[in-house]
Amino acid sequence: MESDRRERLMQMAREGDKNALAMLMLERLEKNEKDGQALKVLVQLSEDSPAICHVAVKKIHGLRAEQYYDEMCRICKKWMEVSETALVDLAVFFQKGWMGMERDIDLAIGLFEKAIRQFQSGISCQSIGAIYYYGEGKAQDLAKAIAYFKQGAQFHYGDCEVSLGNLYLNGEGVPRSCSMASYWYERAFEDGRRDVAMLLGNLFHPENHLLDDADLAFQWYHNGALWGDSQCALLAGLMCEDDGDYGRAFSYYQQAADQGSEIGCLSAGSFLLYGTAGVMNPEAARFYLQHACEMGCKEAVPLLKQLEQTGETGTADCRESDGYSGVYLSSSTFTGAAEINDKYARERAQKQAKDSDMLRHVAAATGTGGQIMNGMLMGYGEQEDLFVMGDTVFSSSGKIYHYDPKMNYVYDYEKKETTMLYDLGKDGIYNGRTGKMSYTFGRGVAD
């Protein structure tokens, strides 16, 4: 599969596709960062594409390739009138004193403000706001910081909305208000900052004595878990466990474990060891507990010793536990993630299978590493399978776009225009302002 993907990229490069050639050079640099020829080609390609220029800037800065500093600054200046990323990159050079530039905060602010005027640049609003908030080369000025954060929020830039939420939560420069903090965090979530789901869950969790709404706390933890936040999965599992819903608690702990959480591994392992969710499986318990130990979880050590002392290696009979009907879990069917046979696990497995089908659908063009989504480009009006791999989006129709994951922008090289990427395949997302969910396999009410 990897060889097929690489062969396709090479064929596209031979046909004159400069984006494919840039991807091949980046792959060479990943394997050997001292590959001077690959770096030289990447710099040359930057002359023809602002998207490649941005990628090259990141790579050259990361490699500290000083011989190309002046050239990349020149190329950024060339693109700054037509490319937000080139203009912002140039501003950051002066803000941080990178790429051989002398640090000049006033010049950096001037360039950021130019980006705001020309491109409605949210990241530039966040950058200037942070300069005034932290007093970076300027006198600290919370009023100016808030003004820039609000301007960025008008552009739906999630980082600015998170900054406003933090200010209201802590009462910095504004009256302290958990409700206003929640409002800005919810906007940030809807504008792409999925990581604020845990902040929202914590705001509503009764134990924190802030907004005190257990159902909303769970919904936000559930939302975060859907987007791959292992901490949210753990907290959702704890709330289910407190409610006596051990089957669902296990499904969240298992999800956290699969995402690399040592506490998730510990919790999933102990559930399987003691049959808390109605299933006892020593082999599966050993799998999770060993991973927890490997990640440094001391609490898993005595549980593993207990398994060794009992000498159990096979399966155990299932049992009823607090109203949850368990299912017999055979060691022969255990493949690294114990599956509890309730409707929620089945629905999750069905969604994963659907994602696998989409992956196969575009595998010939893309390979296997990356994120599959059923998406739509704003203004294009048609849904299609999209494959996101780093800074690149492949479509099932055979087109390739440059993707800025921070800003969720997609650049169409053929039309020479920028648009937004919408993911239409994400389920169960709670909208705090409308109070509705499109679908959930948590404990909320489906719309």
Phi, psi and chi 1 to 4 in degrees:
 res  aa     phi    psi   chi1   chi2   chi3   chi4
   1 MET       -  -45.0 -173.2   69.5   70.5      -
   2 GLU   -64.8  -39.8  172.6   61.6   22.3      -
   3 SER   -66.1  -36.1   61.2      -      -      -
   4 ASP   -64.4  -42.4  -69.5  -16.6      -      -
   5 ARG   -63.6  -43.5 -176.6 -165.1   65.3   82.1
   6 ARG   -66.7  -39.4 -176.9  171.4  177.1   79.5
   7 GLU   -63.0  -38.7  179.5   56.8   37.0      -
   8 ARG   -64.7  -43.4  178.3  174.4  171.9   79.9
   9 LEU   -61.2  -41.1  -78.7  175.5      -      -
  10 MET   -65.1  -39.3  -68.7  176.6   67.1      -
  11 GLN   -64.7  -42.5  179.0   61.0   34.6      -
  12 MET   -63.1  -39.3  -67.1  167.9   64.2      -
  13 ALA   -64.5  -41.8      -      -      -      -
  14 ARG   -62.9  -29.1  -74.5 -167.7  -68.8  -91.7
  15 GLU   -84.3    2.8  -67.0  171.4   -4.0      -
  16 GLY   100.7    8.8      -      -      -      -
  17 ASP   -78.5  107.4 -170.8  -41.9      -      -
  18 LYS   -72.1  -28.1  -66.0  178.4 -179.9  178.6
  19 ASN   -67.0  -40.6  -60.1  -55.3      -      -
  20 ALA   -63.8  -40.7      -      -      -      -
  21 LEU   -63.4  -40.3 -179.6   57.3      -      -
  22 ALA   -62.8  -41.2      -      -      -      -
  23 MET   -62.8  -39.8  -71.3 -174.7   66.2      -
  24 LEU   -64.1  -39.5  -71.8  169.6      -      -
  25 MET   -65.9  -39.2  -64.1  -56.8  102.0      -
  26 LEU   -64.2  -39.3  -73.2  169.2      -      -
  27 GLU   -64.0  -40.4  -71.2 -178.9    0.8      -
  28 ARG   -61.8  -40.4  -77.7  175.9   51.9  173.3
  29 LEU   -70.4  -29.8  -72.2  165.4      -      -
  30 GLU   -65.3  -36.9  -75.6  -63.0  -44.7      -
  31 LYS   -78.6  -33.9  -66.5  178.1 -178.7  177.6
  32 ASN  -147.5   98.8  177.8   15.3      -      -
  33 GLU   -69.3   -9.4   61.5 -177.1   32.4      -
  34 LYS   -94.7   11.0  -65.4 -177.5  179.4  179.9
  35 ASP   -73.3   88.7 -171.4  -23.2      -      -
  36 GLY   -63.7  -34.4      -      -      -      -
  37 GLN   -66.3  -41.8 -178.2   61.1   30.1      -
  38 ALA   -63.3  -41.4      -      -      -      -
  39 LEU   -66.1  -39.5 -165.4   57.8      -      -
  40 LYS   -63.0  -43.2 -177.9  178.6  179.7 -179.9
  41 VAL   -63.7  -40.7  170.9      -      -      -
  42 LEU   -61.4  -41.1 -166.3   61.7      -      -
  43 VAL   -64.6  -42.7  172.0      -      -      -
  44 GLN   -62.8  -39.8  -69.1  171.5  -15.2      -
  45 LEU   -66.0  -25.6  -69.1  170.6      -      -
  46 SER   -62.2  -24.6  -60.1      -      -      -
  47 GLU   -65.6  -22.4  -65.5  -83.6   10.4      -
  48 ASP  -105.8   -6.5  -58.4  -48.2      -      -
  49 SER  -153.9  123.1  165.4      -      -      -
  50 PRO   -65.6  -30.1   21.5  -31.8      -      -
  51 ALA   -66.3  -44.8      -      -      -      -
  52 ILE   -66.1  -35.7  -64.0  176.2      -      -
  53 CYS   -57.0  -44.8  174.6      -      -      -
  54 HIS   -63.2  -43.8  178.7   59.8      -      -
  55 VAL   -62.6  -42.4  172.0      -      -      -
  56 ALA   -64.6  -39.7      -      -      -      -
  57 VAL   -58.0  -47.2  162.5      -      -      -
  58 LYS   -62.2  -42.7  -69.6 -166.1  -64.8 -176.2
  59 LYS   -67.4  -44.5  179.9   58.6   68.2  174.8
  60 ILE   -66.3  -40.5  -72.9  167.8      -      -
  61 HIS   -64.4  -43.0  174.5   68.3      -      -
  62 GLY   -64.0  -36.2      -      -      -      -
  63 LEU   -85.9   -6.8  -64.4  176.7      -      -
  64 ARG    55.2   43.7  -60.2  -67.1 -170.8  -91.9
  65 ALA   -81.7   79.6      -      -      -      -
  66 GLU   -61.4  -26.1  -62.6 -179.0    6.9      -
  67 GLN   -65.1  -15.7   67.5  -88.9   29.7      -
  68 TYR  -109.3    4.1  -69.3  113.0      -      -
  69 TYR   -58.3  -53.5  -77.6  178.9      -      -
  70 ASP   -62.0  -41.0  -70.3  -16.8      -      -
  71 GLU   -65.7  -41.3 -167.6  166.1   -2.6      -
  72 MET   -70.3  -33.0  -71.1  -47.9  -57.7      -
  73 CYS   -64.0  -40.6  -70.8      -      -      -
  74 ARG   -63.5  -42.3  176.4 -171.9   62.1   76.7
  75 ILE   -67.9  -38.3  -63.7  173.4      -      -
  76 CYS   -61.6  -41.2  -76.5      -      -      -
  77 LYS   -64.1  -34.8  -70.5  176.4 -178.3  178.1
  78 LYS   -62.1  -39.1  167.0 -174.4  171.4  179.1
  79 TRP   -92.9   -6.7  -69.9  117.3      -      -
  80 MET   -63.7  -22.9   63.3 -175.7  -75.2      -
  81 GLU   -80.7  -16.7  -62.6  -60.9  -30.9      -
  82 VAL  -122.8   -6.2  -64.6      -      -      -
  83 SER  -131.5  120.8  167.7      -      -      -
  84 GLU   -62.7  -43.6  176.9 -172.5    1.2      -
  85 THR   -62.9  -38.4   54.1      -      -      -
  86 ALA   -65.4  -41.4      -      -      -      -
  87 LEU   -67.4  -42.7 -176.7   51.1      -      -
  88 VAL   -67.4  -40.7  169.6      -      -      -
  89 ASP   -56.9  -44.2  -77.0  -18.0      -      -
  90 LEU   -63.3  -41.6 -159.9   57.7      -      -
  91 ALA   -61.6  -41.0      -      -      -      -
  92 VAL   -65.7  -35.8  172.0      -      -      -
  93 PHE   -54.7  -45.6  -61.7  163.5      -      -
  94 PHE   -75.5  -33.6  -72.6  105.8      -      -
  95 GLN   -64.6  -43.4  179.2 -169.8    4.1      -
  96 LYS  -100.9   -8.5  -56.0  -65.4 -175.5 -178.9
  97 GLY    71.7   34.5      -      -      -      -
  98 TRP   -91.8  169.9  -71.3   -8.4      -      -
  99 MET    54.0   35.2  -56.7  -69.1  -82.5      -
 100 GLY    78.3    2.7      -      -      -      -
 101 MET   -81.2  144.7  -66.9  -67.2 -167.9      -
 102 GLU   -75.1  134.3 -175.0  176.6  -12.3      -
 103 ARG   -64.0  128.5 -168.2  163.7 -176.8 -101.3
 104 ASP  -148.2   96.1 -171.3  -31.1      -      -
 105 ILE   -65.1  -40.1  -66.3  -63.8      -      -
 106 ASP   -63.3  -41.2  -71.0  -34.8      -      -
 107 LEU   -66.9  -39.3 -178.6   53.2      -      -
 108 ALA   -60.8  -45.4      -      -      -      -
 109 ILE   -61.8  -40.6  -70.2  175.3      -      -
 110 GLY   -60.2  -40.3      -      -      -      -
 111 LEU   -70.9  -40.1  -69.1  169.4      -      -
 112 PHE   -60.7  -43.5  -76.9  132.6      -      -
 113 GLU   -65.4  -34.0  -72.3 -179.8  -25.0      -
 114 LYS   -63.0  -41.1  179.8  179.6  174.7   68.1
 115 ALA   -64.9  -36.5      -      -      -      -
 116 ILE   -64.2  -44.5  -65.8  169.9      -      -
 117 ARG   -66.5  -43.1  -68.4 -168.9  -57.6  -88.9
 118 GLN   -82.8  -35.0  -72.5 -171.8 -158.3      -
 119 PHE  -125.5    5.1  -57.1  105.4      -      -
 120 GLN    50.3   53.6  -65.5 -171.9  -25.5      -
 121 SER   -79.9  107.3  173.5      -      -      -
 122 GLY   -66.5  -39.3      -      -      -      -
 123 ILE   -64.0  -30.2 -169.4  172.5      -      -
 124 SER   -71.0  -37.6  -63.4      -      -      -
 125 CYS   -61.8  -43.2  -66.4      -      -      -
 126 GLN   -63.4  -40.8  174.0   68.0   20.6      -
 127 SER   -65.2  -45.9  -62.2      -      -      -
 128 ILE   -67.9  -41.1  -60.0  177.1      -      -
 129 GLY   -57.7  -42.2      -      -      -      -
 130 ALA   -66.6  -36.1      -      -      -      -
 131 ILE   -59.2  -45.4  -73.8  171.5      -      -
 132 TYR   -76.9  -31.3  -77.0  112.6      -      -
 133 TYR   -66.7  -45.5  175.8   80.8      -      -
 134 TYR   -89.2   -8.9  -69.2  107.9      -      -
 135 GLY    68.1   44.5      -      -      -      -
 136 GLU   -84.9   94.5 -178.0 -174.8  -12.0      -
 137 GLY    75.9    0.7      -      -      -      -
 138 LYS  -137.6  160.2  -54.7  -71.5  -75.3 -174.7
 139 ALA   -65.4  137.8      -      -      -      -
 140 GLN   -59.6  134.0 -173.2 -179.6   42.6      -
 141 ASP  -147.7   94.7 -169.6  -31.7      -      -
 142 LEU   -64.7  -33.7  -71.3 -179.5      -      -
 143 ALA   -62.8  -44.1      -      -      -      -
 144 LYS   -67.4  -39.5  -76.2 -173.0  177.1  179.8
 145 ALA   -59.3  -46.6      -      -      -      -
 146 ILE   -63.3  -40.2  -68.4  168.9      -      -
 147 ALA   -60.9  -42.6      -      -      -      -
 148 TYR   -70.3  -38.6  -81.2  106.6      -      -
 149 PHE   -62.2  -40.0  -68.1  148.2      -      -
 150 LYS   -67.7  -35.7  -74.0 -175.1  175.3  179.3
 151 GLN   -64.3  -42.1 -172.9  174.3   10.1      -
 152 GLY   -64.6  -35.1      -      -      -      -
 153 ALA   -64.0  -32.5      -      -      -      -
 154 GLN   -63.2  -26.9  -68.9  176.2   -6.6      -
 155 PHE   -90.3    6.8  -56.5  146.7      -      -
 156 HIS    61.9   39.8  -65.2  -83.1      -      -
 157 TYR   -92.7  115.2 -170.6   66.8      -      -
 158 GLY   -59.5  -38.4      -      -      -      -
 159 ASP   -61.2  -38.3  -73.0    5.2      -      -
 160 CYS   -66.2  -38.7  -73.1      -      -      -
 161 GLU   -68.4  -36.7  -68.6  160.2  -25.1      -
 162 VAL   -64.9  -42.2  170.8      -      -      -
 163 SER   -59.7  -41.4  -64.5      -      -      -
 164 LEU   -65.3  -41.0  -71.9  168.1      -      -
 165 GLY   -59.7  -42.9      -      -      -      -
 166 ASN   -62.7  -40.7  -67.4  -20.1      -      -
 167 LEU   -64.1  -42.2  -69.9  169.6      -      -
 168 TYR   -70.1  -36.2  -84.8  103.8      -      -
 169 LEU   -65.1  -37.4 -176.8   62.3      -      -
 170 ASN   -96.8   -6.2  -62.0  -42.1      -      -
 171 GLY    67.8   37.9      -      -      -      -
 172 GLU   -98.9  110.9  -65.3 -177.9   88.6      -
 173 GLY    77.0   -7.6      -      -      -      -
 174 VAL  -141.7  158.6  -68.1      -      -      -
 175 PRO   -62.3  138.3  -20.0   31.7      -      -
 176 ARG   -64.4  129.1 -172.3  171.6 -171.0  -92.2
 177 SER  -152.5  111.4  170.6      -      -      -
 178 CYS   -67.2  -32.8  -68.1      -      -      -
 179 SER   -65.0  -43.1  -64.2      -      -      -
 180 MET   -68.7  -35.8  -73.5  -60.0  -62.5      -
 181 ALA   -60.8  -44.8      -      -      -      -
 182 SER   -60.1  -43.0  170.7      -      -      -
 183 TYR   -57.9  -47.3  168.3   79.5      -      -
 184 TRP   -72.8  -35.9  -74.9  113.7      -      -
 185 TYR   -64.1  -40.8  -71.5  149.7      -      -
 186 GLU   -63.3  -41.2  -72.9  174.6   14.0      -
 187 ARG   -62.7  -40.7  -80.6 -165.1   48.3  171.4
 188 ALA   -63.3  -41.1      -      -      -      -
 189 PHE   -60.1  -46.7 -178.4   88.1      -      -
 190 GLU   -66.4  -24.0  -68.2  163.0   12.3      -
 191 ASP   -97.3   17.1  -72.6  -30.9      -      -
 192 GLY   111.0   -9.8      -      -      -      -
 193 ARG   -87.5   76.3  -80.2  -67.5  -57.6  -89.2
 194 ARG   -65.8  -20.5  -50.6  -57.8 -176.1 -173.4
 195 ASP   -68.9  -13.1   56.5  -53.4      -      -
 196 VAL   -79.4   -1.8  -60.3      -      -      -
 197 ALA   -57.1  -39.2      -      -      -      -
 198 MET   -68.2  -38.6 -171.5  168.9   72.3      -
 199 LEU   -59.4  -43.0  -70.9  174.0      -      -
 200 LEU   -66.9  -42.2  -77.4  158.1      -      -
 201 GLY   -59.1  -42.9      -      -      -      -
 202 ASN   -65.4  -36.1  -67.4  -17.7      -      -
 203 LEU   -61.0  -39.2  -94.3  177.4      -      -
 204 PHE   -91.0  -13.9  -73.7  105.4      -      -
 205 HIS   -64.8  126.9 -159.6  -64.6      -      -
 206 PRO   -56.4  -31.4  -25.8   34.9      -      -
 207 GLU   -65.8  -19.9  -70.5 -175.2    1.1      -
 208 ASN   -91.1   -6.9  -65.8  -36.6      -      -
 209 HIS    53.9   45.3  -53.0  -68.6      -      -
 210 LEU  -113.3  -81.2  -63.8  171.5      -      -
 211 LEU  -102.1  -15.4  -66.3  179.0      -      -
 212 ASP    53.5   70.2 -162.3    1.0      -      -
 213 ASP  -146.6   98.1 -170.5  -38.8      -      -
 214 ALA   -62.1  -38.7      -      -      -      -
 215 ASP   -64.5  -43.5  -72.2  -24.3      -      -
 216 LEU   -68.4  -36.0  -74.6 -178.9      -      -
 217 ALA   -58.5  -46.1      -      -      -      -
 218 PHE   -63.6  -42.7  178.9   84.9      -      -
 219 GLN   -59.5  -40.5  -68.0  -64.3   -4.5      -
 220 TRP   -71.8  -37.9  -77.1  113.6      -      -
 221 TYR   -61.9  -41.0  -68.6  145.8      -      -
 222 HIS   -62.3  -44.5  167.2   73.6      -      -
 223 ASN   -57.7  -46.2  -72.9  -12.3      -      -
 224 GLY   -62.9  -39.4      -      -      -      -
 225 ALA   -62.2  -39.1      -      -      -      -
 226 LEU   -61.1  -31.5  -81.5  176.4      -      -
 227 TRP   -94.4   14.2  -74.6   90.5      -      -
 228 GLY    90.7   16.2      -      -      -      -
 229 ASP   -87.6  108.4 -171.1  -37.4      -      -
 230 SER   -66.4  -32.8   61.9      -      -      -
 231 GLN   -64.8  -40.6  -79.8  -63.7  109.2      -
 232 CYS   -64.0  -39.6  -78.2      -      -      -
 233 ALA   -61.4  -41.9      -      -      -      -
 234 LEU   -62.5  -44.7  -73.6  173.5      -      -
 235 LEU   -68.6  -37.2  -67.5  165.3      -      -
 236 ALA   -63.6  -41.1      -      -      -      -
 237 GLY   -62.4  -41.3      -      -      -      -
 238 LEU   -62.1  -40.4  -77.9  170.7      -      -
 239 MET   -66.6  -39.8  -66.5 -170.9   75.7      -
 240 CYS   -64.2  -41.2  -70.6      -      -      -
 241 GLU   -64.4  -40.9 -172.3  174.0   -5.3      -
 242 ASP   -62.0  -30.9  -70.5  -17.6      -      -
 243 ASP   -84.2   -1.7  -73.1  -12.0      -      -
 244 GLY    81.8   10.7      -      -      -      -
 245 ASP   -95.1   78.2 -167.6  -16.8      -      -
 246 TYR   -72.4  -30.6  -60.6  112.7      -      -
 247 GLY   -63.2  -46.5      -      -      -      -
 248 ARG   -70.4  -36.1 -160.9  167.1  -59.4  161.8
 249 ALA   -58.2  -44.2      -      -      -      -
 250 PHE   -61.1  -40.0  175.3   82.0      -      -
 251 SER   -62.2  -36.1   71.1      -      -      -
 252 TYR   -72.4  -40.8  -77.2  112.5      -      -
 253 TYR   -62.7  -40.7  -67.7  149.4      -      -
 254 GLN   -61.7  -40.8 -179.4 -174.4   13.0      -
 255 GLN   -62.8  -44.3 -179.2  179.2  -13.2      -
 256 ALA   -62.6  -39.5      -      -      -      -
 257 ALA   -63.8  -43.7      -      -      -      -
 258 ASP   -64.9  -21.7  -67.3  -15.9      -      -
 259 GLN   -92.5    8.2  -68.2  162.6  -10.2      -
 260 GLY    93.6   18.6      -      -      -      -
 261 SER   -87.5  125.0  165.0      -      -      -
 262 GLU   -67.2  -35.8   65.3  177.5   74.8      -
 263 ILE   -68.7  -35.1  -57.4  -58.9      -      -
 264 GLY   -61.8  -44.1      -      -      -      -
 265 CYS   -62.5  -43.3  -71.8      -      -      -
 266 LEU   -60.7  -46.8  173.4   66.9      -      -
 267 SER   -67.1  -45.8  -59.6      -      -      -
 268 ALA   -62.4  -42.0      -      -      -      -
 269 GLY   -63.8  -42.5      -      -      -      -
 270 SER   -69.1  -35.8   62.4      -      -      -
 271 PHE   -60.1  -44.5  -94.2   49.4      -      -
 272 LEU   -73.5  -28.8  -69.8  163.5      -      -
 273 LEU   -68.5  -44.6  174.2   62.3      -      -
 274 TYR   -99.6   -4.0  -64.1  115.4      -      -
 275 GLY    70.6   31.8      -      -      -      -
 276 THR   -59.6  -36.7  -51.3      -      -      -
 277 ALA   -96.2   13.6      -      -      -      -
 278 GLY    96.9    0.3      -      -      -      -
 279 VAL  -128.1  126.0  177.8      -      -      -
 280 MET  -110.7  124.7  -66.3 -179.3   68.0      -
 281 ASN  -147.0   95.5 -171.4  -49.5      -      -
 282 PRO   -59.1  -37.6  -24.3   34.7      -      -
 283 GLU   -65.7  -44.2 -175.4  177.0  -11.0      -
 284 ALA   -65.6  -38.7      -      -      -      -
 285 ALA   -60.5  -42.7      -      -      -      -
 286 ARG   -61.8  -39.6 -178.8  176.5  -71.4  105.2
 287 PHE   -56.8  -51.2  171.6   84.8      -      -
 288 TYR   -69.3  -41.9  -78.1  117.4      -      -
 289 LEU   -68.0  -36.0  -66.9  172.7      -      -
 290 GLN   -63.2  -41.0  -76.8  176.8  -19.4      -
 291 HIS   -65.2  -38.2  -82.2  -76.3      -      -
 292 ALA   -61.7  -42.7      -      -      -      -
 293 CYS   -63.9  -41.5  -72.3      -      -      -
 294 GLU   -61.5  -28.1  -70.6  168.3    3.1      -
 295 MET   -90.3    5.9  -71.6 -175.6  -83.0      -
 296 GLY    92.9   16.6      -      -      -      -
 297 CYS   -83.9  104.9 -178.5      -      -      -
 298 LYS   -67.5  -29.9  -64.1  179.3 -179.7  178.7
 299 GLU   -64.6  -20.8  -67.7   83.9   -8.6      -
 300 ALA   -80.2  -19.4      -      -      -      -
 301 VAL   -60.8  -52.2  175.2      -      -      -
 302 PRO   -63.6  -29.7   19.3  -31.1      -      -
 303 LEU   -68.9  -39.5  -62.9  180.0      -      -
 304 LEU   -64.6  -40.6  -97.7 -179.1      -      -
 305 LYS   -62.0  -38.9  -72.5 -177.3  178.2  178.7
 306 GLN   -60.9  -41.0 -178.8  179.4  -24.4      -
 307 LEU   -63.0  -42.9  -89.3  172.4      -      -
 308 GLU   -65.3  -36.6  -66.8  168.0   -0.6      -
 309 GLN   -69.0  -37.3  -70.4  169.1   -3.8      -
 310 THR   -76.0  -24.0   57.8      -      -      -
 311 GLY    70.8   18.8      -      -      -      -
 312 GLU   -79.9  130.4  -63.2 -177.8   54.4      -
 313 THR  -128.3  -11.0   58.7      -      -      -
 314 GLY  -104.5 -144.0      -      -      -      -
 315 THR   -98.8  166.2   60.0      -      -      -
 316 ALA  -126.7  154.6      -      -      -      -
 317 ASP   -64.8  145.4  -67.4  -27.2      -      -
 318 CYS   -78.4  166.6   65.1      -      -      -
 319 ARG  -151.7  160.3   66.2 -179.7 -177.6 -178.9
 320 GLU   -79.9  139.5  -59.9  -77.6  -20.0      -
 321 SER  -143.1  110.9  174.2      -      -      -
 322 ASP    50.9   43.6  -66.6  -60.3      -      -
 323 GLY    85.7   -5.7      -      -      -      -
 324 TYR   -94.9  122.8  175.8   77.0      -      -
 325 SER   -85.7  112.3  178.4      -      -      -
 326 GLY   -79.8  173.2      -      -      -      -
 327 VAL  -129.9  142.1   61.3      -      -      -
 328 TYR   -62.2  128.7 -172.7   80.8      -      -
 329 LEU  -118.3  104.9 -142.6  159.7      -      -
 330 SER   -81.5  141.6  165.2      -      -      -
 331 SER   -65.6  -26.1   62.4      -      -      -
 332 SER   -71.3  -21.6   62.7      -      -      -
 333 THR  -100.1   -4.0   61.3      -      -      -
 334 PHE   -77.0  123.7  177.5   66.1      -      -
 335 THR  -121.3   21.4   58.9      -      -      -
 336 GLY   117.0  -11.8      -      -      -      -
 337 ALA  -150.4  104.6      -      -      -      -
 338 ALA   -62.3  132.9      -      -      -      -
 339 GLU  -106.8  123.4  -64.0  174.2    4.4      -
 340 ILE   -92.5  131.0  -72.8 -171.7      -      -
 341 ASN   -89.3   67.3 -174.4   24.6      -      -
 342 ASP  -116.2  172.5   62.8   12.1      -      -
 343 LYS   -65.2  -26.9   66.6  174.2 -176.7  176.9
 344 TYR   -71.1  -41.9  -53.2  103.9      -      -
 345 ALA   -65.4  -38.5      -      -      -      -
 346 ARG   -63.1  -42.8  -76.6 -159.9  -57.4  -87.0
 347 GLU   -65.1  -38.8  -73.2  163.7   -8.2      -
 348 ARG   -65.3  -41.3 -175.2  172.2   69.3  173.2
 349 ALA   -64.2  -38.3      -      -      -      -
 350 GLN   -63.3  -41.1  -71.8  166.4   -1.3      -
 351 LYS   -65.7  -40.1 -175.3  176.8 -174.4  -56.9
 352 GLN   -63.6  -38.5  -69.8  170.9  -17.6      -
 353 ALA   -64.5  -39.4      -      -      -      -
 354 LYS   -62.1  -43.0  179.5 -177.9  176.8 -175.8
 355 ASP   -61.6  -37.6  -71.9  -14.5      -      -
 356 SER   -64.8  -38.6  -63.5      -      -      -
 357 ASP   -61.3  -42.9  -72.5  -19.8      -      -
 358 MET   -64.5  -37.5  -76.2 -168.6  -81.6      -
 359 LEU   -60.9  -46.1  173.9   58.6      -      -
 360 ARG   -62.9  -31.7  -73.6 -169.2  -69.1  -87.0
 361 HIS   -63.5  -33.5 -178.9   63.6      -      -
 362 VAL  -116.3   11.1  -68.3      -      -      -
 363 ALA   -60.9  -37.1      -      -      -      -
 364 ALA   -59.8  -29.6      -      -      -      -
 365 ALA   -94.0  -19.7      -      -      -      -
 366 THR  -123.9  -25.6   64.2      -      -      -
 367 GLY    84.5 -164.4      -      -      -      -
 368 THR  -111.4  -15.8   57.6      -      -      -
 369 GLY   -88.2  121.1      -      -      -      -
 370 GLY   143.9 -167.4      -      -      -      -
 371 GLN  -115.6  128.4  174.5 -170.6   -0.7      -
 372 ILE   -95.6  139.7  -70.2  -69.9      -      -
 373 MET  -148.4  151.7   63.5  172.9   67.0      -
 374 ASN   -93.2  108.6  178.9 -116.8      -      -
 375 GLY  -133.1  179.6      -      -      -      -
 376 MET  -145.3  137.6  179.5  172.5   67.9      -
 377 LEU   -89.9  127.1  -59.9 -177.9      -      -
 378 MET   -56.6  129.7 -179.0  178.0  174.4      -
 379 GLY    91.2  -11.6      -      -      -      -
 380 TYR   -94.1  -29.1  -73.9   51.3      -      -
 381 GLY    79.3   -3.9      -      -      -      -
 382 GLU  -121.1  137.3  -59.9 -139.0  -13.6      -
 383 GLN   -81.5  144.9  -61.8 -179.0   29.1      -
 384 GLU  -158.4  162.5   58.1 -179.3  -26.7      -
 385 ASP   -73.3  127.6  -66.7  -17.6      -      -
 386 LEU  -119.0  141.6  -57.6  173.1      -      -
 387 PHE  -120.4  117.7 -178.9   83.0      -      -
 388 VAL  -101.1  121.5 -179.5      -      -      -
 389 MET  -133.6   98.8 -175.8  169.2   65.9      -
 390 GLY    65.3 -119.8      -      -      -      -
 391 ASP   -94.6   14.0  -67.2  -23.7      -      -
 392 THR  -128.0  140.8  -54.6      -      -      -
 393 VAL  -117.5  124.4  172.5      -      -      -
 394 PHE  -102.3  140.1  -61.4   85.3      -      -
 395 SER  -109.4  155.4   74.9      -      -      -
 396 SER   -66.6  -15.0   53.5      -      -      -
 397 SER   -84.6    0.2   60.7      -      -      -
 398 GLY    98.1    2.2      -      -      -      -
 399 LYS   -89.9  156.2  -65.1 -170.6   67.3  173.5
 400 ILE  -124.8  133.5  -61.1  178.5      -      -
 401 TYR  -124.7  156.0  -52.0   90.2      -      -
 402 HIS   -85.7  138.1  171.9   69.0      -      -
 403 TYR  -124.5  130.7  177.7   51.2      -      -
 404 ASP  -106.0   97.4 -175.1  -24.0      -      -
 405 PRO   -63.9  -27.6   21.6  -30.8      -      -
 406 LYS   -65.1  -41.1 -175.5   80.5  170.7  176.1
 407 MET  -105.9   -3.4  -55.4  178.2   69.5      -
 408 ASN    60.8   31.1 -155.9   35.7      -      -
 409 TYR   -96.8  143.9  -74.3  168.0      -      -
 410 VAL  -122.3  130.6  174.1      -      -      -
 411 TYR  -105.5  124.3 -178.0   75.6      -      -
 412 ASP   -93.1  111.2 -172.6  -27.9      -      -
 413 TYR   -66.5  -34.8  -65.8  104.8      -      -
 414 GLU   -70.1  -46.8  -68.8 -176.7    5.9      -
 415 LYS   -85.5  -10.7  -64.4 -173.8  177.5 -178.3
 416 LYS    54.2   50.9  -67.8 -177.0  170.6   53.7
 417 GLU  -145.2  159.2   62.1 -174.8   24.2      -
 418 THR  -109.8  140.5  -60.0      -      -      -
 419 THR  -141.4 -178.0 -174.6      -      -      -
 420 MET  -104.9  151.9  -62.0  -72.0  -70.6      -
 421 LEU  -104.7  126.6  177.2   66.7      -      -
 422 TYR  -110.8  130.3  -76.0  101.8      -      -
 423 ASP   -94.5  113.7 -177.2  -11.1      -      -
 424 LEU   -95.6   -0.1  -54.8  177.9      -      -
 425 GLY  -102.5    2.6      -      -      -      -
 426 LYS   -84.7  128.1  -68.6  -63.5 -177.7 -178.0
 427 ASP  -101.9  159.1  -60.7  -29.2      -      -
 428 GLY    68.8   31.8      -      -      -      -
 429 ILE   -92.4  121.7  -61.3  -56.7      -      -
 430 TYR   -83.9  129.2  172.2   78.1      -      -
 431 ASN   -99.8  109.8 -174.6  -43.9      -      -
 432 GLY   -64.7  -27.9      -      -      -      -
 433 ARG   -83.4  -31.4  -76.2 -176.5  -81.0  173.4
 434 THR   -95.1  -18.0   64.7      -      -      -
 435 GLY    74.4   18.0      -      -      -      -
 436 LYS  -117.2  156.0  -66.8 -177.2  177.9 -179.5
 437 MET  -125.5  143.1  -63.5 -178.3   68.6      -
 438 SER   -74.5  -32.5   59.1      -      -      -
 439 TYR  -175.3  147.8  172.5   76.9      -      -
 440 THR  -148.1  141.8  177.4      -      -      -
 441 PHE  -109.8   19.5   57.0   76.0      -      -
 442 GLY   -92.1 -144.9      -      -      -      -
 443 ARG  -112.3   20.9   62.1  178.1 -175.4 -178.3
 444 GLY   -87.1 -179.2      -      -      -      -
 445 VAL   -98.4  126.4  179.0      -      -      -
 446 ALA   -73.7  145.2      -      -      -      -
 447 ASP   -77.6      - -177.0   21.6      -      -
